[in-house]
Amino acid sequence: GRGGGSGSCLRNHLNGDLDRDDRDEGASSMAEEAAKKKRWKKSKGAVSAQQEPDKESGALVDELERQALEEKERDDNDDDEDGDGDVHGATGKKEEKMGGPKVQTEPPLVPICDMYPNGIFPKGQECENPPTQDGNMVFEKLEDCSCKLIKDDGLNAGLAFPTGCSLNNCAAHYTLNAGDTTVLQNDDICKIDFGTHISGRIIDRAFTVTFNPKYNTLLKAVKDATNTGIKCAGIEVRLCDVGEAIQEVMESYEVETDGKTYQVKPIRNLNGHLIEPYRIHAGKTVPIVKGGEPTRMEEGELYAIETSGSTGKGAVHDDMECSHYMKNFDVGHVPIRLPRTKHVLNVINENFGTLAFCHRWLDHLGESKYLMALKNRCDLGIMDPYPPLCDIKGSYTVQFEHTILLCPTCKEVVSRGDDY
């Protein structure tokens, strides 16, 4: 009976005829199966949704790699076009890609050598040097200016003698020869002595230049003495009286230099002088110490009132290489046998006559190898040398000078006019 029931149940199941319990069990089974399918679909959808952004991210990476490759190719082409240009410019982009120069931090921590790995360092601040010129250039400019202002015309108008630039213990007659590399220093005392002429009418002028105020009293003493000489000079005045007045004023000054005190001394063997056409020293002298000649000044005469003071012995001697020369005014014709000496004499006669000249001026005329000829002329008495005049070493000398004309009713300081 059990087996028959079982078979009947199977047949009913196959035919779809299930009892209630069987139907409930089947429905439950089907619902569970449907839920599984639903969960599987949801899981598959989530996986698909996750794969979509991964694909987009991969595409973005591919695009960036492609752009990087294109940029590298462009850089390589630029480097090829630059060729052998500036080292830093040609390799700048490569240096950047390899790390390149580093930028300094704040506060600074990067070593300088790491900032410039190629060993090429920037220049520091560049400043101009102080304007300097050798003495020859300076005094040639002064002389060129004088020649332009006076319209240089050889012996008709121009310079009366070489520009003096005597330094420190050297009181007069020093000008630079070719090759002289003297440089004016801050503690130097420089005497500028220059003269001009029109048709031989000479104006002689001198002043002193300093850069250190410690010399101010010394300059004041000599300038005061010069003005005293100008004040005392006049028609019928004895030359010795002018010299005595100059000495009294100059010696009334004391100067302190480098911790030592000096009485300012007149340089007794340097004097003022009478000036005549084409003749700078025309016989009469104006002393700057007492005891001079009692000769009197006369109307119409032209004098250089020249005073020189010193902290040394108050006397000068010949020293250093000679640069000034002047033809002896009173010497007549002297026969010359040496061709070279004769040639140099002709050049001097044509260009300077009886006015003073120097080596530089002969150089400008294109002359060379003239020293032996000059010596020969001096030996013959045709010409006189005027070497630099110096006091003792370590002393300081100062010079001031003006030219005065003794008119009937007054004396004119012609070197102070607006036209000078």
C-alpha positions in Angstrom: 0.0 0.0 0.0 3.0 2.4 0.8 4.6 1.8 -2.6 1.4 2.5 -4.4 0.9 5.8 -2.6 4.3 6.9 -3.5 3.9 6.2 -7.1 0.7 8.0 -7.2 2.3 11.0 -5.7 5.1 11.0 -8.3 2.5 10.7 -11.1 0.6 13.7 -9.7 3.8 15.7 -9.5 4.7 14.9 -13.1 1.2 15.8 -14.2 1.2 19.0 -12.2 -1.3 17.8 -9.7 0.4 18.5 -6.4 -1.2 18.6 -3.1 -1.2 21.8 -1.0 2.0 21.0 1.0 3.8 20.1 -2.2 2.7 23.3 -3.8 3.8 25.4 -0.9 7.2 23.8 -0.9 7.6 24.3 -4.6 6.6 27.9 -4.4 9.2 28.5 -1.7 11.8 26.9 -3.7 11.1 29.0 -6.8 11.1 32.2 -4.8 14.5 31.3 -3.4 15.8 30.6 -6.8 14.5 34.0 -8.1 16.1 35.8 -5.2 19.5 34.2 -6.0 19.2 35.3 -9.7 18.3 38.8 -8.6 21.3 39.0 -6.3 23.6 37.7 -9.1 22.4 40.3 -11.5 22.9 43.1 -9.0 26.4 41.8 -8.3 27.2 41.7 -12.0 25.9 45.2 -12.5 28.1 46.5 -9.7 31.1 44.9 -11.2 30.3 46.4 -14.6 29.9 49.8 -13.0 33.3 49.5 -11.3 35.0 48.5 -14.6 33.7 51.7 -16.4 35.8 54.2 -14.4 38.8 51.9 -14.6 38.6 52.0 -18.3 38.3 55.8 -18.3 41.3 56.2 -16.0 43.4 54.0 -18.3 42.5 56.1 -21.3 43.5 59.2 -19.4 46.9 57.8 -18.5 47.5 56.8 -22.2 46.7 60.3 -23.3 49.1 61.9 -20.8 51.9 59.5 -21.9 51.2 60.4 -25.5 51.5 64.2 -24.8 54.7 63.7 -22.8 56.3 61.9 -25.8 55.2 64.6 -28.2 56.7 67.3 -25.9 60.0 65.4 -25.6 60.2 65.2 -29.4 59.7 69.0 -29.7 62.4 69.7 -27.1 64.9 67.4 -28.9 64.1 69.3 -32.2 64.7 72.7 -30.4 68.1 71.5 -29.1 69.1 70.4 -32.6 68.3 73.9 -33.9 70.2 75.7 -31.2 73.4 74.0 -32.3 76.6 75.3 -30.6 75.0 78.3 -29.0 75.3 79.5 -25.4 76.1 76.6 -23.2 73.5 77.5 -20.6 70.9 78.3 -23.2 71.4 75.2 -25.3 71.2 72.8 -22.3 68.8 74.8 -20.2 65.8 72.6 -21.0 67.8 69.4 -20.5 69.1 70.7 -17.2 65.5 71.4 -16.1 64.5 67.8 -16.9 67.6 66.5 -15.2 67.0 68.6 -12.1 68.8 71.7 -13.5 69.9 74.7 -11.4 68.2 74.8 -8.0 66.4 77.9 -6.7 67.6 79.3 -3.4 65.2 78.8 -0.5 64.2 81.3 2.1 66.0 81.2 4.4 68.9 80.2 2.2 69.8 76.5 2.6 70.9 75.4 -0.9 74.7 75.3 -1.4 75.9 77.8 -4.1 77.6 75.0 -6.1 74.3 73.1 -6.3 72.6 76.2 -7.7 75.1 76.4 -10.6 76.0 72.7 -11.3 77.6 73.5 -14.7 80.2 75.7 -13.1 79.1 78.9 -14.8 78.5 81.5 -12.2 76.8 84.9 -12.6 78.9 88.1 -12.5 78.9 90.3 -9.5 78.1 94.0 -9.5 80.3 95.8 -12.0 81.3 99.4 -11.0 83.3 101.9 -13.1 86.9 102.6 -12.1 87.6 106.1 -11.0 88.4 108.3 -14.0 92.1 108.4 -14.3 94.5 109.7 -17.0 98.2 109.9 -17.2 99.7 113.3 -16.6 100.6 113.9 -20.3 97.0 113.6 -21.3 95.8 115.9 -18.6 98.2 118.7 -19.5 97.9 118.3 -23.2 94.2 118.9 -22.7 94.9 122.0 -20.8 97.3 123.3 -23.5 94.8 122.3 -26.2 92.1 124.3 -24.5 94.4 127.4 -24.2 95.3 127.1 -27.9 91.7 127.0 -29.0 90.7 129.9 -26.8 93.5 132.1 -28.0 93.3 130.8 -31.7 96.8 129.3 -31.9 98.7 130.8 -34.8 102.3 129.7 -34.4 104.6 132.6 -33.4 101.7 135.1 -33.7 99.6 133.6 -30.9 99.7 130.6 -28.7 101.4 129.2 -25.6 104.3 131.2 -24.2 106.0 128.2 -22.5 105.2 124.6 -21.5 102.6 124.1 -18.8 104.4 123.5 -15.5 103.0 120.8 -13.1 105.6 120.7 -10.4 104.8 118.4 -7.5 105.5 118.7 -3.7 109.1 119.7 -3.1 109.6 120.5 -6.8 108.8 124.3 -7.1 109.1 125.1 -10.8 110.0 124.0 -14.3 108.7 120.5 -14.3 106.5 119.2 -17.1 106.0 115.6 -18.1 108.2 114.1 -20.8 107.2 111.1 -22.9 107.0 108.0 -20.8 106.6 109.7 -17.5 103.9 107.8 -15.7 103.5 110.2 -12.7 100.0 110.0 -11.1 98.6 112.8 -9.0 98.0 111.6 -5.5 95.6 112.9 -2.8 98.4 114.3 -0.6 100.2 116.0 -3.5 100.7 119.7 -4.0 100.7 120.6 -7.7 101.8 124.0 -9.1 100.1 124.8 -12.4 102.2 127.4 -14.2 101.2 128.4 -17.7 101.6 131.3 -20.1 99.9 132.6 -23.3 100.9 135.3 -25.8 99.5 137.4 -28.6 102.3 138.7 -30.9 104.8 138.0 -28.2 102.9 139.9 -25.4 103.0 137.3 -22.6 100.7 136.8 -19.7 102.3 134.6 -17.0 100.0 132.9 -14.4 100.4 130.3 -11.7 98.3 128.7 -8.9 98.5 125.7 -6.7 96.1 122.8 -6.5 95.7 120.6 -3.4 93.2 117.9 -2.4 94.0 117.7 1.3 92.8 120.6 3.6 95.9 120.2 5.8 97.7 122.5 3.2 95.1 125.3 3.4 97.2 127.5 5.6 100.3 127.0 3.5 98.4 128.1 0.4 96.9 131.0 2.2 100.4 132.3 3.2 101.8 132.3 -0.3 98.6 133.7 -1.8 98.6 136.5 0.7 102.2 137.2 -0.1 101.5 137.4 -3.8 98.6 139.8 -3.2 100.9 141.9 -1.0 103.5 142.1 -3.8 100.8 143.2 -6.3 99.6 145.9 -3.8 103.1 147.2 -3.2 104.2 147.3 -6.9 103.9 150.5 -8.9 105.6 153.2 -10.8 108.8 154.4 -9.1 108.6 151.6 -6.5 111.9 150.0 -5.6 112.0 146.3 -6.4 113.8 145.6 -3.0 110.8 147.1 -1.1 108.4 144.8 -2.9 110.6 141.8 -1.9 110.8 142.9 1.7 107.0 143.2 2.0 106.5 139.8 0.5 108.9 138.2 2.9 107.3 139.8 6.0 103.9 138.6 5.1 104.9 135.0 4.2 107.0 134.5 7.3 104.2 135.6 9.5 102.5 132.2 8.9 103.1 128.9 10.5 101.7 125.7 9.3 101.3 122.3 11.0 101.8 119.3 8.7 101.9 115.7 9.8 102.3 116.7 13.5 105.2 119.1 12.8 105.1 122.9 12.8 106.9 124.9 10.1 107.4 128.6 9.5 106.6 129.3 5.8 109.8 130.4 4.1 110.1 132.4 0.8 112.1 130.5 -1.7 114.8 133.1 -2.0 116.3 132.1 -5.4 112.9 132.2 -7.2 111.7 135.6 -8.2 109.2 137.6 -10.1 110.4 139.1 -13.3 110.0 141.8 -16.0 108.3 140.5 -19.2 109.0 141.8 -22.7 107.7 140.7 -26.1 108.8 137.2 -26.8 111.0 137.3 -23.7 109.7 135.8 -20.5 112.6 136.9 -18.3 113.6 140.3 -19.4 116.3 141.4 -17.0 114.7 143.0 -14.0 113.7 140.6 -11.2 111.2 141.1 -8.4 112.7 139.5 -5.3 110.5 137.8 -2.6 113.0 138.5 0.2 114.6 141.7 1.5 118.0 142.8 0.3 117.2 143.0 -3.4 118.3 145.6 -5.9 117.0 149.2 -5.4 116.1 149.3 -9.1 112.7 151.1 -9.6 109.7 150.0 -11.6 108.7 152.2 -14.5 105.6 153.1 -16.3 104.5 150.7 -19.1 106.4 147.8 -17.8 104.9 144.3 -17.5 105.8 142.3 -14.4 105.1 138.8 -13.2 104.6 139.0 -9.5 105.6 135.5 -8.5 105.9 134.2 -5.0 106.9 130.7 -3.9 106.8 129.4 -0.3 108.2 126.3 1.2 108.3 124.2 4.4 111.9 123.2 3.6 115.1 125.2 3.4 113.6 128.0 1.3 116.1 127.4 -1.6 115.9 125.3 -4.7 118.4 123.4 -6.8 118.5 121.7 -10.2 117.0 118.2 -10.0 115.5 115.5 -12.2 115.3 115.2 -15.9 115.3 118.5 -17.8 112.2 119.2 -20.0 112.3 123.0 -20.5 114.6 124.7 -23.0 114.7 128.2 -24.3 116.8 130.0 -26.9 119.3 132.5 -25.5 117.7 135.8 -26.4 121.1 137.7 -26.7 123.0 135.2 -28.7 123.6 136.1 -32.4 124.4 133.8 -35.2 126.5 130.8 -34.3 127.8 128.5 -37.1 126.7 124.9 -36.7 128.4 122.0 -38.5 126.4 119.0 -37.4 123.4 118.5 -39.8 121.2 117.0 -37.1 121.8 119.9 -34.8 121.2 122.4 -37.6 117.9 120.7 -38.5 116.7 120.8 -34.9 117.7 124.5 -34.6 115.7 125.4 -37.7 112.6 123.6 -36.3 112.9 125.5 -33.0 113.4 128.8 -34.7 110.3 128.3 -37.0 108.0 127.1 -34.2 109.1 128.7 -31.0 111.6 131.4 -31.7 112.9 132.7 -28.3 109.9 131.3 -26.4 110.4 128.3 -24.1 109.5 124.8 -25.3 109.7 121.2 -24.1 110.3 117.6 -25.4 106.5 117.0 -25.8 106.2 119.9 -28.2 109.0 118.5 -30.4 107.3 115.1 -30.3 104.1 116.7 -31.6 106.1 118.2 -34.5 107.2 114.7 -35.4 110.8 115.1 -34.3 112.8 112.3 -32.7 116.3 111.6 -31.6 116.8 115.3 -30.8 118.4 115.0 -27.3 122.0 115.1 -28.5 121.2 118.0 -30.8 119.7 119.9 -27.8 122.7 119.1 -25.7 125.0 120.4 -28.4 123.1 123.6 -28.7 123.3 124.1 -24.9 127.0 123.4 -25.0 127.4 126.1 -27.7 125.5 128.6 -25.6 122.7 129.0 -28.2 120.1 127.6 -25.9 119.7 127.4 -22.1 118.2 124.3 -20.3 115.7 124.9 -17.5 115.7 121.8 -15.3 113.2 121.3 -12.5 113.9 123.3 -9.4 113.4 121.5 -6.1 113.7 122.1 -2.3 114.8 119.3 0.0 112.9 116.0 -0.2 109.9 115.8 2.0 109.2 119.5 1.9 106.2 121.1 0.3 106.3 124.1 -2.0 103.5 126.4 -3.1 103.4 129.0 -5.9 101.0 131.8 -6.9 101.6 134.3 -9.7 99.9 137.2 -11.5 101.0 139.5 -14.3 100.5 143.2 -13.8 100.8 146.2 -16.2 102.0 149.5 -14.8 99.6 152.1 -16.4 100.0 155.9 -15.8 97.2 156.0 -13.3 96.9 152.5 -12.0 98.3 149.0 -12.3 96.2 146.4 -14.2 96.3 142.8 -13.1 95.8 141.4 -16.7 95.7 137.8 -15.5 92.5 138.6 -13.6 90.5 140.0 -16.5 87.3 138.5 -17.8 89.0 138.0 -21.2 91.8 135.9 -19.7 
